[in-house]
C-alpha cells in the first residue's frame, strides 16, 4: 500500500491529512522525515529559494530535503521555483506542482478569501456593510476576495499594476482605480487588503488614512508597509503567516 507523509504546515495540511485518513489511505502527519512513497508539502514549496517551507522539527534546506528522501518518492507542493525544480530534476525526484491545476488554484483562492473574511470580521470594530475597502492585487486570490467582500461592503476600490486584469464591473459598488487614485481612495476607506508582494505603500499616503484604519496583508512581505508610519498613525496592521492571522503592535 502506498505510504503518504503529509508534512506539517498550516491548517490546510492538517485538513489534507484528515481527509486522506478518512478515506483509509496509509497516511501519516509528520514533523520528521520518514521513508514515504509520497510527500505532501505546504504551498509554496519554498519561500526563500533555499529552505523547504514546512514545520519539520529541524528546518531543512532544499538540498538536505532531497538528500533525505528516496528517488522513488514523489513530492507534491506548489509554486516550485526554477532553482528548486532544477535540483529535483537533477536528483531524479518526481514532483507535482498542485498550483498548475486550475481547479486547485481556484479552490485554494476561495479558501484564502473565506478565511480572510472571517478574520476581518473578528478583528474590526465596525460592520462591513457600512464601510469601503481598498484591494491591492487582482490575481487569483484578489478576484475571490472581491467576489466575497463586494456582496457585503458598501464600496470596493481595486488597484492592480496590470490594468489588463480588470474586467467590466459587474457590480455598481466596485471601482477599478489607477495608482494615482489610491490616496483619494484611502481617505474614503476603513480597510486595505493587500495581496501583492510588490506593493509598497508610499509614506505620504499614511496621513490620508482615517482615524480608525485597518490593513490586512496576506503576502507576508514585511517591506510593503512602513512600521514607523503605522505606529505614528495608529494603524491596525494584520498579516498572515502559515494561514494564521497575527497582529503587529503598532500603537
ROVO-396802 format. One record per residue: residue number from 1; chain; x, y, z of N, C-alpha, C in turn. Coordinates in nm, 3 decimals, decimal comma. Atoms other than C-alpha are relative to their C-alpha. Layout:
BEGIN
PT    nr   kette        nu        nv        nw       cau       cav       caw        cu        cv        cw
PT   NUM       A         X         Y         Z         X         Y         Z         X         Y         Z
...
This chain:
BEGIN
PT    nr   kette        nu        nv        nw       cau       cav       caw        cu        cv        cw
PT     1       A     0,085    -0,119     0,000     0,000     0,000     0,000     0,088     0,124     0,000
PT     2       A    -0,080    -0,122     0,011     0,136     0,341    -0,097    -0,003     0,078     0,132
PT     3       A    -0,009    -0,078    -0,125     0,258     0,537     0,206     0,009     0,149    -0,032
PT     4       A     0,007    -0,144     0,022     0,188     0,911     0,230     0,040     0,073     0,126
PT     5       A    -0,038    -0,086    -0,111     0,354     1,166     0,455    -0,044     0,142    -0,027
PT     6       A     0,041    -0,140     0,010     0,175     1,498     0,496     0,088     0,078     0,097
PT     7       A    -0,096    -0,070    -0,084     0,447     1,729     0,623    -0,067     0,121     0,065
PT     8       A     0,067    -0,103    -0,079     0,333     1,967     0,896     0,019     0,139    -0,058
PT     9       A    -0,002    -0,138     0,047     0,246     2,322     0,796    -0,117     0,075     0,061
PT    10       A     0,116    -0,072    -0,053    -0,064     2,539     0,827    -0,119    -0,095     0,009
PT    11       A     0,118     0,084    -0,022    -0,418     2,417     0,890    -0,040    -0,078    -0,124
PT    12       A     0,035     0,071     0,122    -0,460     2,322     0,526     0,068    -0,137    -0,005
PT    13       A    -0,071     0,128    -0,002    -0,200     2,050     0,575    -0,075    -0,102     0,086
PT    14       A     0,071     0,093    -0,088    -0,394     1,901     0,862    -0,134    -0,042    -0,061
PT    15       A     0,124     0,036     0,068    -0,717     1,915     0,660     0,025    -0,107    -0,106
PT    16       A    -0,037     0,100     0,101    -0,542     1,722     0,380     0,020    -0,136     0,067
PT    17       A    -0,024     0,125    -0,073    -0,421     1,463     0,628    -0,131    -0,063     0,048
PT    18       A     0,126     0,052    -0,055    -0,765     1,429     0,792    -0,088    -0,059    -0,110
PT    19       A     0,082     0,051     0,110    -0,938     1,386     0,457     0,055    -0,133    -0,051
PT    20       A    -0,060     0,124     0,049    -0,692     1,121     0,336    -0,020    -0,114     0,101
PT    21       A     0,020     0,099    -0,106    -0,719     0,941     0,670    -0,144    -0,053    -0,003
PT    22       A     0,141     0,041     0,003    -1,099     0,938     0,643    -0,032    -0,090    -0,119
PT    23       A     0,018     0,084     0,119    -1,064     0,773     0,302     0,084    -0,128     0,006
PT    24       A    -0,076     0,123    -0,028    -0,849     0,497     0,455     0,132    -0,012    -0,077
PT    25       A    -0,134     0,003     0,059    -0,523     0,595     0,288     0,102    -0,027     0,110
PT    26       A    -0,110     0,024    -0,093    -0,198     0,489     0,453     0,078     0,131     0,014
PT    27       A    -0,053    -0,136    -0,009    -0,116     0,844     0,563     0,042     0,032     0,143
PT    28       A    -0,051    -0,042    -0,131     0,081     0,999     0,848     0,030     0,150    -0,006
PT    29       A    -0,032    -0,143    -0,012     0,110     1,363     0,963     0,137     0,008     0,067
PT    30       A    -0,137     0,014    -0,049     0,484     1,409     1,009     0,070     0,134     0,026
PT    31       A    -0,087    -0,113    -0,033     0,723     1,655     1,173     0,147    -0,034    -0,025
PT    32       A    -0,134     0,046     0,033     1,028     1,449     1,084    -0,010    -0,089    -0,124
PT    33       A     0,004     0,081     0,121     1,117     1,283     0,754     0,015    -0,148     0,033
PT    34       A    -0,008     0,146    -0,005     1,047     0,912     0,742    -0,020    -0,050    -0,142
PT    35       A     0,006     0,053     0,136     1,051     0,685     0,439    -0,145    -0,011    -0,047
PT    36       A     0,135     0,000     0,056     0,736     0,751     0,233     0,006    -0,005    -0,152
PT    37       A     0,010    -0,001     0,147     0,625     0,697    -0,126    -0,038     0,138    -0,052
PT    38       A     0,048    -0,134     0,039     0,456     1,037    -0,139     0,017     0,095     0,118
PT    39       A    -0,008    -0,107    -0,100     0,530     1,359     0,048    -0,086     0,115    -0,048
PT    40       A     0,083    -0,116     0,032     0,273     1,638     0,056     0,046     0,116     0,086
PT    41       A    -0,055    -0,116    -0,071     0,429     1,972     0,148    -0,094     0,119    -0,012
PT    42       A     0,077    -0,123     0,014     0,275     2,314     0,210     0,031     0,072    -0,131
PT    43       A    -0,019    -0,087     0,116     0,242     2,568    -0,070     0,032     0,140     0,051
PT    44       A    -0,092     0,043     0,104     0,473     2,730    -0,173     0,104    -0,099     0,052
PT    45       A    -0,104     0,097    -0,037     0,748     2,465    -0,176     0,113     0,067     0,076
PT    46       A    -0,103    -0,078    -0,070     1,000     2,731    -0,071    -0,037     0,148    -0,006
PT    47       A     0,026    -0,144    -0,002     0,971     3,095     0,031     0,125     0,082    -0,029
PT    48       A    -0,126    -0,075     0,016     1,338     3,189     0,008     0,095    -0,062    -0,102
PT    49       A    -0,080     0,069     0,101     1,466     2,953    -0,263     0,119    -0,074     0,061
PT    50       A    -0,110     0,070    -0,069     1,695     2,797     0,000    -0,054    -0,114     0,085
PT    51       A     0,054     0,100    -0,092     1,489     2,614     0,262    -0,138    -0,046    -0,044
PT    52       A     0,132     0,055     0,029     1,181     2,395     0,238    -0,102     0,064     0,094
PT    53       A     0,103    -0,068    -0,077     0,863     2,567     0,354    -0,090    -0,103     0,070
PT    54       A     0,081     0,093    -0,077     0,727     2,338     0,624     0,039     0,011     0,147
PT    55       A    -0,024    -0,009    -0,144     0,724     2,280     1,000     0,064    -0,127     0,052
PT    56       A    -0,078     0,111    -0,052     0,973     1,997     1,039     0,067     0,042     0,130
PT    57       A    -0,066    -0,032    -0,127     1,132     1,975     1,384     0,136     0,065    -0,022
PT    58       A    -0,130    -0,056     0,035     1,464     2,052     1,221    -0,010     0,060    -0,141
PT    59       A     0,012    -0,064     0,131     1,443     2,310     0,936     0,101    -0,057    -0,098
PT    60       A    -0,085     0,062     0,101     1,588     2,178     0,612     0,017     0,089    -0,122
PT    61       A    -0,021    -0,063     0,130     1,745     2,328     0,306    -0,061    -0,092    -0,106
PT    62       A     0,053     0,082     0,109     1,610     2,207    -0,027     0,094    -0,116    -0,029
PT    63       A    -0,098     0,104     0,027     1,932     2,014    -0,080    -0,005    -0,110     0,106
PT    64       A     0,008     0,099    -0,108     1,906     1,843     0,261    -0,127    -0,083    -0,014
PT    65       A     0,127     0,071     0,018     1,542     1,755     0,195     0,013    -0,104    -0,109
PT    66       A    -0,017     0,092     0,112     1,625     1,600    -0,141     0,092    -0,116     0,038
PT    67       A    -0,096     0,103    -0,039     1,917     1,412     0,014    -0,055    -0,100     0,100
PT    68       A     0,055     0,088    -0,103     1,692     1,258     0,279    -0,125    -0,075    -0,044
PT    69       A     0,115     0,076     0,048     1,417     1,114     0,059     0,044    -0,091    -0,114
PT    70       A    -0,032     0,098     0,102     1,416     0,821    -0,179    -0,029     0,053    -0,140
PT    71       A     0,025    -0,039     0,139     1,440     0,870    -0,554    -0,130    -0,060    -0,053
PT    72       A     0,127     0,060     0,040     1,128     0,654    -0,574    -0,119     0,084     0,049
PT    73       A     0,107    -0,083    -0,058     0,930     0,920    -0,385    -0,049     0,104    -0,100
PT    74       A     0,057    -0,110     0,077     0,702     1,182    -0,536    -0,036     0,112     0,097
PT    75       A     0,023    -0,116    -0,085     0,679     1,532    -0,389    -0,116     0,082    -0,057
PT    76       A     0,113    -0,084     0,039     0,351     1,725    -0,402     0,009     0,133     0,076
PT    77       A     0,002    -0,133    -0,061     0,351     2,101    -0,337    -0,048     0,097    -0,108
PT    78       A     0,041    -0,098     0,100     0,309     2,419    -0,539     0,096     0,116    -0,006
PT    79       A    -0,086    -0,116     0,024     0,485     2,721    -0,681     0,148    -0,034     0,019
PT    80       A    -0,142     0,034    -0,002     0,818     2,542    -0,721     0,077     0,107    -0,078
PT    81       A    -0,084    -0,094     0,074     1,090     2,790    -0,818     0,080    -0,076    -0,106
PT    82       A    -0,080     0,065     0,104     1,305     2,722    -1,123     0,119    -0,073     0,062
PT    83       A    -0,116     0,062    -0,065     1,605     2,651    -0,898    -0,038    -0,130     0,070
PT    84       A     0,041     0,121    -0,072     1,411     2,403    -0,684    -0,040    -0,111    -0,098
PT    85       A     0,033     0,100     0,103     1,278     2,230    -0,997     0,128    -0,062    -0,056
PT    86       A    -0,127     0,050     0,054     1,632     2,201    -1,131     0,065    -0,099     0,097
PT    87       A    -0,059     0,088    -0,100     1,753     2,047    -0,804    -0,073    -0,134     0,007
PT    88       A     0,079     0,123    -0,003     1,468     1,795    -0,801     0,024    -0,083    -0,126
PT    89       A    -0,025     0,070     0,126     1,520     1,710    -1,168     0,138    -0,067    -0,001
PT    90       A    -0,137     0,054    -0,001     1,894     1,664    -1,123     0,014    -0,120     0,093
PT    91       A    -0,004     0,112    -0,095     1,826     1,428    -0,832    -0,099    -0,110    -0,038
PT    92       A     0,097     0,098     0,052     1,562     1,240    -1,035    -0,114    -0,025     0,098
PT    93       A     0,115     0,006    -0,091     1,295     1,317    -0,777    -0,123     0,052    -0,075
PT    94       A     0,123    -0,043     0,066     0,946     1,332    -0,923    -0,076     0,099     0,089
PT    95       A     0,078    -0,098    -0,075     0,729     1,627    -0,821    -0,123     0,040    -0,080
PT    96       A     0,125    -0,046     0,061     0,379     1,755    -0,890    -0,031     0,138     0,055
PT    97       A     0,033    -0,136    -0,040     0,301     2,126    -0,885    -0,152     0,015     0,001
PT    98       A     0,146    -0,006    -0,014    -0,054     2,143    -0,750    -0,058     0,130    -0,052
PT    99       A     0,052    -0,131     0,040    -0,083     2,510    -0,838     0,000     0,018    -0,152
PT   100       A     0,018    -0,001     0,145    -0,071     2,424    -1,207    -0,136    -0,058    -0,038
PT   101       A     0,135     0,053     0,020    -0,416     2,269    -1,164    -0,100     0,113     0,024
PT   102       A     0,093    -0,114    -0,014    -0,680     2,543    -1,229    -0,104    -0,020     0,110
PT   103       A     0,101     0,027    -0,102    -0,933     2,374    -1,001     0,056     0,023     0,139
PT   104       A    -0,063    -0,016    -0,131    -0,693     2,360    -0,707     0,031     0,147     0,028
PT   105       A    -0,028    -0,144    -0,015    -0,585     2,722    -0,765    -0,127     0,074     0,042
PT   106       A     0,126    -0,067    -0,029    -0,948     2,832    -0,762    -0,050    -0,032     0,140
PT   107       A     0,047     0,040    -0,133    -1,039     2,633    -0,451     0,088     0,060     0,110
PT   108       A    -0,092    -0,056    -0,099    -0,727     2,749    -0,264    -0,024     0,150     0,017
PT   109       A     0,025    -0,145    -0,005    -0,801     3,112    -0,354    -0,128     0,030     0,077
PT   110       A     0,126    -0,023    -0,070    -1,158     3,082    -0,231     0,015    -0,022     0,150
PT   111       A    -0,021     0,026    -0,143    -1,049     2,927     0,100     0,078     0,115     0,066
PT   112       A    -0,076    -0,114    -0,052    -0,798     3,211     0,144    -0,092     0,119     0,022
PT   113       A     0,093    -0,113    -0,010    -1,068     3,470     0,077    -0,100    -0,020     0,114
PT   114       A     0,096     0,031    -0,105    -1,313     3,298     0,309     0,063     0,014     0,138
PT   115       A    -0,070    -0,013    -0,128    -1,056     3,274     0,589     0,029     0,145     0,033
PT   116       A    -0,026    -0,142    -0,020    -0,965     3,639     0,540    -0,124     0,072     0,049
PT   117       A     0,123    -0,067    -0,042    -1,325     3,750     0,567    -0,031    -0,032     0,146
PT   118       A     0,025     0,039    -0,139    -1,363     3,555     0,891     0,087     0,080     0,095
PT   119       A    -0,093    -0,072    -0,086    -1,055     3,721     1,039    -0,029     0,149     0,003
PT   120       A     0,035    -0,142     0,004    -1,158     4,068     0,925    -0,118     0,027     0,091
PT   121       A     0,121    -0,018    -0,082    -1,500     4,031     1,086     0,034    -0,010     0,149
PT   122       A    -0,038     0,018    -0,140    -1,335     3,912     1,409     0,082     0,116     0,054
PT   123       A    -0,099    -0,097    -0,047    -1,084     4,197     1,423    -0,037     0,147    -0,020
PT   124       A     0,036    -0,141     0,017    -1,261     4,515     1,309    -0,121     0,031     0,087
PT   125       A     0,109    -0,035    -0,092    -1,497     4,703     1,542    -0,120     0,064    -0,069
PT   126       A     0,111    -0,060     0,072    -1,745     4,800     1,272    -0,060    -0,102    -0,097
PT   127       A     0,067     0,085     0,097    -1,990     4,644     1,030     0,052     0,029    -0,140
PT   128       A    -0,051    -0,018     0,136    -1,851     4,589     0,680    -0,106     0,059    -0,093
PT   129       A     0,110    -0,049     0,084    -2,192     4,678     0,541     0,007     0,151    -0,022
PT   130       A    -0,006    -0,146     0,009    -2,122     5,046     0,607     0,136     0,053    -0,044
PT   131       A    -0,137    -0,042     0,026    -1,755     5,052     0,504     0,045    -0,026    -0,143
PT   132       A    -0,062     0,017     0,131    -1,548     5,087     0,187     0,139    -0,061     0,018
PT   133       A    -0,123     0,077    -0,009    -1,242     4,873     0,113     0,087     0,024    -0,122
PT   134       A    -0,095    -0,001     0,111    -0,927     4,906    -0,100     0,063    -0,139    -0,009
PT   135       A    -0,069     0,127     0,023    -0,795     4,585    -0,251     0,118     0,025    -0,093
PT   136       A    -0,120    -0,011     0,084    -0,438     4,582    -0,386     0,036    -0,139    -0,051
PT   137       A    -0,031     0,129     0,060    -0,371     4,297    -0,629    -0,126    -0,072    -0,045
PT   138       A     0,121     0,061     0,054    -0,632     4,148    -0,859     0,035    -0,131    -0,071
PT   139       A    -0,034     0,131     0,052    -0,489     3,799    -0,909    -0,104    -0,102     0,042
PT   140       A     0,095     0,106    -0,035    -0,646     3,464    -0,819    -0,068     0,025     0,134
PT   141       A     0,057    -0,027    -0,132    -0,691     3,548    -0,450    -0,081     0,130    -0,001
PT   142       A     0,068    -0,128     0,005    -0,787     3,908    -0,523    -0,139    -0,011    -0,059
PT   143       A     0,131     0,015     0,064    -1,072     3,804    -0,751    -0,100    -0,067     0,093
PT   144       A     0,090     0,068    -0,094    -1,216     3,568    -0,489    -0,036     0,092     0,116
PT   145       A     0,027    -0,096    -0,107    -1,183     3,838    -0,224    -0,106     0,100    -0,045
PT   146       A     0,101    -0,091     0,054    -1,380     4,077    -0,446    -0,137    -0,067    -0,004
PT   147       A     0,127     0,073     0,006    -1,647     3,811    -0,501    -0,071    -0,002     0,135
PT   148       A     0,059     0,009    -0,133    -1,699     3,778    -0,125    -0,031     0,136     0,061
PT   149       A     0,012    -0,127    -0,072    -1,642     4,128     0,007    -0,096     0,098    -0,069
PT   150       A     0,087    -0,095     0,070    -1,834     4,315    -0,265    -0,147    -0,024     0,030
PT   151       A     0,139     0,030    -0,034    -2,152     4,140    -0,156    -0,040     0,062     0,134
PT   152       A     0,028    -0,053    -0,133    -2,120     4,294     0,191     0,038     0,147     0,012
PT   153       A    -0,052    -0,135    -0,020    -1,912     4,612     0,174    -0,074     0,104    -0,084
PT   154       A     0,068    -0,110     0,070    -2,050     4,949     0,068     0,064     0,026    -0,136
PT   155       A    -0,072    -0,021     0,125    -1,780     5,007    -0,195     0,134    -0,073     0,006
PT   156       A    -0,132     0,059     0,010    -1,463     4,836    -0,317     0,079     0,072    -0,108
PT   157       A    -0,092    -0,062     0,096    -1,170     5,010    -0,486     0,112    -0,100    -0,026
PT   158       A    -0,098     0,101     0,036    -0,937     4,777    -0,675     0,115     0,063    -0,076
PT   159       A    -0,120    -0,043     0,074    -0,580     4,854    -0,779     0,087    -0,120    -0,032
PT   160       A    -0,098     0,101     0,040    -0,352     4,623    -0,977     0,095     0,067    -0,100
PT   161       A    -0,100    -0,061     0,088    -0,029     4,719    -1,153    -0,029    -0,034    -0,146
PT   162       A     0,037     0,043     0,134    -0,160     4,529    -1,457    -0,148     0,029    -0,023
PT   163       A     0,139    -0,040     0,018    -0,476     4,712    -1,557    -0,075    -0,090    -0,099
PT   164       A     0,067     0,091     0,094    -0,545     4,449    -1,826    -0,078    -0,109     0,074
PT   165       A     0,073     0,099    -0,078    -0,667     4,223    -1,542    -0,142     0,044     0,032
PT   166       A     0,132    -0,051    -0,036    -0,965     4,448    -1,484    -0,104    -0,049    -0,101
PT   167       A     0,113     0,034     0,086    -1,289     4,316    -1,623    -0,107     0,106     0,022
PT   168       A     0,107    -0,097    -0,018    -1,604     4,519    -1,666    -0,066    -0,020     0,136
PT   169       A     0,060     0,009    -0,133    -1,757     4,599    -1,330    -0,139    -0,063    -0,009
PT   170       A     0,130     0,067    -0,001    -2,045     4,361    -1,264    -0,089     0,054     0,111
PT   171       A     0,077    -0,055    -0,111    -2,150     4,544    -0,951     0,025     0,150     0,007
PT   172       A    -0,011    -0,146    -0,001    -2,215     4,912    -0,911     0,088     0,052     0,112
PT   173       A    -0,081    -0,047    -0,113    -2,010     4,924    -0,590     0,148    -0,035    -0,016
PT   174       A    -0,140     0,034     0,024    -1,678     4,809    -0,749     0,062     0,100    -0,096
PT   175       A    -0,066    -0,100     0,083    -1,433     5,065    -0,888     0,147    -0,037    -0,018
PT   176       A    -0,140     0,027     0,031    -1,101     4,988    -1,061     0,072     0,134    -0,012
PT   177       A    -0,064    -0,132    -0,005    -0,859     5,272    -0,991     0,148    -0,010    -0,042
PT   178       A    -0,143    -0,005     0,030    -0,513     5,377    -1,117     0,079     0,029     0,127
PT   179       A    -0,090    -0,023    -0,113    -0,213     5,413    -0,885    -0,018     0,140     0,059
PT   180       A     0,011    -0,140    -0,044    -0,260     5,791    -0,868    -0,123     0,027     0,084
PT   181       A     0,124    -0,020    -0,073    -0,608     5,749    -0,718    -0,002    -0,068     0,137
PT   182       A    -0,003     0,070    -0,129    -0,500     5,538    -0,420    -0,012     0,096     0,119
PT   183       A     0,014    -0,091    -0,115    -0,453     5,838    -0,183    -0,144     0,047     0,021
PT   184       A     0,138    -0,045    -0,009    -0,804     5,960    -0,261    -0,090    -0,111     0,054
PT   185       A     0,079     0,114    -0,047    -0,947     5,612    -0,204     0,026    -0,027     0,148
PT   186       A    -0,034     0,022    -0,141    -0,762     5,583     0,129    -0,083     0,086     0,093
PT   187       A     0,077    -0,092    -0,085    -0,949     5,882     0,264    -0,146    -0,040     0,012
PT   188       A     0,140     0,043     0,000    -1,279     5,707     0,190    -0,019    -0,136     0,064
PT   189       A     0,009     0,139    -0,044    -1,198     5,362     0,325     0,048    -0,018     0,145
PT   190       A    -0,044     0,037    -0,135    -1,151     5,198     0,664     0,088    -0,125    -0,002
PT   191       A    -0,066     0,129     0,009    -0,980     4,886     0,535     0,077    -0,010    -0,131
PT   192       A    -0,080     0,031     0,119    -0,698     4,797     0,294     0,042    -0,146     0,007
PT   193       A    -0,042     0,140     0,011    -0,638     4,438     0,183     0,108    -0,008    -0,106
PT   194       A    -0,112     0,009     0,095    -0,303     4,371     0,021     0,030    -0,146    -0,035
PT   195       A    -0,033     0,134     0,047    -0,245     4,060    -0,192     0,125     0,001    -0,088
PT   196       A    -0,114    -0,014     0,091     0,055     4,193    -0,389     0,131     0,018     0,078
PT   197       A    -0,128    -0,014    -0,071     0,408     4,130    -0,251     0,087     0,112    -0,056
PT   198       A    -0,079    -0,106     0,063     0,537     4,400    -0,487    -0,052     0,140     0,032
PT   199       A     0,059    -0,130    -0,033     0,317     4,677    -0,348     0,077     0,066     0,115
PT   200       A    -0,063    -0,079    -0,105     0,491     4,948    -0,145    -0,088     0,122     0,025
PT   201       A     0,085    -0,114    -0,031     0,267     5,198     0,031     0,086     0,123     0,022
PT   202       A    -0,077    -0,125    -0,010     0,405     5,549    -0,013    -0,018     0,063     0,137
PT   203       A     0,005    -0,059    -0,135     0,491     5,722     0,316    -0,097     0,117     0,009
PT   204       A     0,089    -0,117    -0,004     0,290     6,030     0,218    -0,147    -0,041     0,008
PT   205       A     0,140     0,043     0,003    -0,026     5,821     0,195    -0,057    -0,030     0,138
PT   206       A     0,051     0,037    -0,132    -0,047     5,726     0,562    -0,085     0,111     0,061
PT   207       A     0,075    -0,113    -0,055    -0,170     6,073     0,650    -0,141     0,007    -0,057
PT   208       A     0,131    -0,001     0,064    -0,465     6,013     0,416    -0,099    -0,098     0,066
PT   209       A     0,087     0,103    -0,057    -0,599     5,722     0,621    -0,092     0,058     0,107
PT   210       A     0,095    -0,039    -0,103    -0,897     5,751     0,850     0,058    -0,021     0,139
PT   211       A    -0,048     0,011    -0,138    -0,856     5,777     1,226     0,004    -0,146     0,044
PT   212       A     0,004     0,143    -0,031    -0,954     5,412     1,260     0,014    -0,077    -0,131
PT   213       A    -0,030     0,061     0,128    -0,787     5,225     0,975     0,067    -0,135     0,021
PT   214       A    -0,052     0,136    -0,013    -0,704     4,856     0,927     0,064    -0,046    -0,131
PT   215       A    -0,067     0,061     0,114    -0,458     4,683     0,694     0,009    -0,150     0,024
PT   216       A    -0,015     0,145    -0,003    -0,480     4,311     0,624     0,089    -0,041    -0,116
PT   217       A    -0,103     0,030     0,100    -0,174     4,182     0,440     0,017    -0,152    -0,008
PT   218       A    -0,011     0,146     0,012    -0,176     3,825     0,305     0,125    -0,041    -0,078
PT   219       A    -0,120     0,029     0,077     0,165     3,848     0,134     0,118    -0,045     0,086
PT   220       A    -0,112     0,027    -0,092     0,391     3,804     0,442     0,128     0,068    -0,045
PT   221       A    -0,117    -0,079     0,040     0,623     4,062     0,286     0,010     0,120     0,094
PT   222       A    -0,009    -0,106    -0,101     0,743     4,292     0,569     0,035     0,137    -0,058
PT   223       A    -0,044    -0,126     0,059     0,854     4,561     0,324    -0,112     0,080    -0,066
PT   224       A     0,110    -0,070     0,067     0,512     4,658     0,190    -0,042     0,127     0,075
PT   225       A     0,049    -0,110    -0,082     0,435     4,891     0,480     0,108     0,046     0,097
PT   226       A    -0,099    -0,062    -0,087     0,645     5,130     0,690    -0,045    -0,013     0,146
PT   227       A     0,038     0,026    -0,139     0,636     5,013     1,053    -0,009     0,128     0,082
PT   228       A     0,002    -0,127    -0,075     0,717     5,360     1,189    -0,124     0,081    -0,032
PT   229       A     0,119    -0,075     0,039     0,436     5,520     0,991    -0,127    -0,067     0,054
PT   230       A     0,114     0,071    -0,057     0,194     5,250     1,106    -0,020     0,040     0,146
PT   231       A     0,008    -0,040    -0,140     0,277     5,340     1,467    -0,043     0,145     0,013
PT   232       A     0,031    -0,143    -0,008     0,261     5,715     1,405    -0,148     0,027    -0,019
PT   233       A     0,140    -0,025     0,031    -0,088     5,696     1,259    -0,095    -0,102     0,063
PT   234       A     0,082     0,096    -0,078    -0,212     5,419     1,494    -0,081    -0,091    -0,092
PT   235       A     0,067     0,088     0,095    -0,295     5,192     1,203     0,010    -0,144     0,047
PT   236       A     0,004     0,140    -0,039    -0,400     4,839     1,289     0,046    -0,086    -0,117
PT   237       A    -0,060     0,078     0,107    -0,183     4,606     1,082    -0,002    -0,149     0,034
PT   238       A     0,009     0,145    -0,019    -0,253     4,233     1,046     0,063    -0,068    -0,121
PT   239       A    -0,058     0,073     0,113    -0,066     3,981     0,835    -0,010    -0,150     0,023
PT   240       A     0,010     0,145    -0,005    -0,088     3,612     0,751     0,138    -0,063    -0,003
PT   241       A    -0,115     0,088     0,012     0,188     3,362     0,824    -0,052    -0,142     0,021
PT   242       A     0,048     0,139    -0,008     0,107     2,997     0,754    -0,148    -0,005     0,036
PT   243       A     0,145    -0,003    -0,015    -0,263     3,081     0,738    -0,045     0,037     0,140
PT   244       A     0,037    -0,048    -0,133    -0,256     3,221     1,093     0,009     0,152    -0,001
PT   245       A     0,002    -0,146     0,000    -0,353     3,584     1,135     0,066     0,052     0,125
PT   246       A    -0,069    -0,060    -0,112    -0,116     3,782     1,354    -0,020     0,150    -0,004
PT   247       A     0,011    -0,144    -0,005    -0,122     4,144     1,465     0,128     0,058     0,055
PT   248       A    -0,115    -0,073    -0,051     0,176     4,370     1,498    -0,047     0,110     0,093
PT   249       A     0,033    -0,108    -0,092     0,168     4,609     1,789     0,048     0,131    -0,060
PT   250       A    -0,039    -0,124     0,067     0,164     4,937     1,601    -0,049     0,122     0,076
PT   251       A     0,051    -0,114    -0,075     0,011     5,151     1,871     0,098     0,041     0,110
